[in-house]
Amino acid sequence: MNRIQQIVKVGIADMNIVSSPDLIRTSGLGSCVGVVIYDKSRELGGLAHVMLPDSSLSKNSTSALNLAKFADTAVKELVLRLLQQGARKEVLKAKIAGGAQMFQFTSNSDMMRIGPRNVEAVKKQLLSLRISLVGEDTGGNSGRTIEFNPKSGVLSIRTVNKGITYL
């Protein structure tokens, strides 16, 4: 018996996992980065909505740390959750979107480059975990909404004033 397809929504600084036929979606990606990691053969995928590049920026103690909020902790946690659901580490792939520079600053301070720093931090984590980045739509200055289908492996990206693209 087929079950009805659900769309699982992921909030800001949040993460979740879905299996086919369900889809997973997040909106409000400005400087944040949406990280999708998936095992297509198992039709299993996860999405993290990363806000900041590094958990060392947190003012919370580690016991209260939101793992989904930071690139260095979110990518590792998402992989762990996928493996616990039956994904195989050696076939995991990733797609990312977001990391826009939403505001122009007169200062060239690295602290103000949140979007680009988020993208760099996510890529660094994927590289350290040996997960192939097979698609990305990052940068610019427009917000995005993304939706991932674990059955097809397709990430649809709706960008403000630009329509929809597919990775």
C-alpha positions in Angstrom: 0.0 0.0 0.0 1.4 3.4 -1.0 1.4 6.1 1.7 0.7 9.7 1.0 3.8 11.9 0.4 4.6 14.3 3.2 6.7 17.5 3.0 8.9 17.7 6.1 9.8 21.3 6.9 13.1 22.2 8.4 13.3 25.5 10.3 16.3 27.8 10.8 19.1 26.2 12.8 17.2 22.8 12.4 17.7 19.5 10.7 15.7 16.4 9.8 15.8 13.3 7.7 13.3 11.8 5.2 12.9 8.7 3.1 11.0 8.3 -0.1 8.3 9.2 -0.9 8.6 12.1 1.4 10.2 15.4 0.5 12.2 17.8 2.7 12.1 21.6 2.5 13.5 24.7 4.1 12.9 28.3 3.4 14.5 31.6 4.5 18.0 30.7 3.2 19.7 34.1 3.0 23.2 33.9 4.5 22.3 30.5 5.9 23.2 27.4 4.0 21.0 24.5 3.3 23.0 21.3 3.4 21.5 18.1 1.8 23.2 14.8 2.3 21.8 11.7 0.9 22.1 8.0 0.0 20.2 7.8 -3.3 20.2 4.0 -3.5 18.4 3.8 -0.1 16.2 6.8 -1.0 17.2 8.5 2.2 18.2 12.1 2.6 18.7 14.8 5.3 18.7 18.5 5.4 20.4 20.9 7.8 19.6 24.7 7.8 23.0 26.1 9.0 23.1 29.6 10.4 26.7 30.1 11.4 30.1 28.7 10.4 31.6 27.6 13.7 30.2 26.5 17.1 33.0 28.4 18.8 30.8 31.5 18.1 28.3 30.1 20.5 27.7 31.8 23.8 26.0 28.6 25.2 27.6 25.9 27.1 28.2 22.7 25.1 25.3 20.9 26.8 22.8 23.5 25.4 24.5 23.7 22.0 22.1 23.6 19.0 24.1 21.2 16.7 22.0 22.2 13.6 23.0 25.9 14.0 26.7 25.6 13.1 28.4 24.2 10.0 31.1 22.3 12.0 28.5 20.5 14.1 25.5 20.2 11.8 27.2 18.3 9.0 28.7 15.7 11.4 25.3 15.3 13.2 23.4 15.0 9.9 25.7 12.3 8.7 25.4 10.4 12.0 21.6 10.5 11.8 21.6 9.3 8.3 23.9 6.4 9.2 21.6 5.5 12.1 18.8 5.2 9.6 20.7 2.9 7.3 22.6 5.1 4.9 26.0 3.9 3.8 28.9 6.4 4.4 30.7 5.4 1.3 27.9 6.4 -1.1 26.8 9.7 0.6 26.6 12.7 -1.6 25.9 16.4 -0.8 24.3 19.4 -2.4 24.2 22.9 -0.9 22.4 26.1 -1.5 22.3 29.6 0.1 25.2 31.5 1.6 24.1 34.8 0.1 25.6 38.1 1.1 22.3 39.7 2.0 23.6 43.1 3.0 26.3 45.4 1.8 28.8 46.7 4.4 31.2 49.5 4.1 33.7 47.5 6.2 35.6 44.6 4.7 35.5 42.8 8.0 35.5 39.0 7.7 32.9 38.9 10.4 30.3 40.5 8.1 30.8 37.8 5.4 28.5 35.3 7.1 27.1 33.8 3.9 30.5 33.1 2.2 31.9 31.9 5.5 29.0 29.5 6.0 29.6 28.0 2.5 33.4 27.7 3.2 32.7 26.0 6.5 30.2 23.5 5.1 32.6 22.6 2.3 35.4 22.1 4.8 33.3 19.7 6.8 32.2 17.7 3.7 35.8 17.4 2.6 36.9 16.3 6.1 34.2 13.6 6.0 35.0 12.6 2.4 31.5 13.4 1.2 31.3 14.4 -2.5 29.7 17.8 -3.1 27.8 17.1 -6.4 25.9 20.4 -6.7 25.7 23.9 -5.3 23.8 27.1 -5.8 25.5 29.6 -3.4 26.3 33.2 -3.1 24.6 36.2 -4.7 22.3 38.4 -2.7 18.9 36.7 -3.0 17.0 34.4 -0.6 16.2 30.8 -1.5 13.8 28.0 -0.6 15.0 24.5 -1.3 13.2 21.2 -1.5 14.9 17.8 -1.8 13.5 14.5 -3.2 15.4 11.5 -1.8 14.0 9.2 -4.5 15.2 11.2 -7.5 18.1 12.9 -5.8 16.9 16.2 -7.2 17.2 19.5 -5.2 14.9 22.2 -6.4 15.9 25.8 -5.6 13.5 28.7 -5.7 15.4 31.9 -5.7 13.8 35.3 -5.2 13.3 37.0 -8.6 15.0 34.2 -10.4 12.6 31.3 -10.5 13.4 27.6 -10.0 16.6 25.7 -10.8 17.3 22.0 -10.3 20.5 20.3 -9.1 
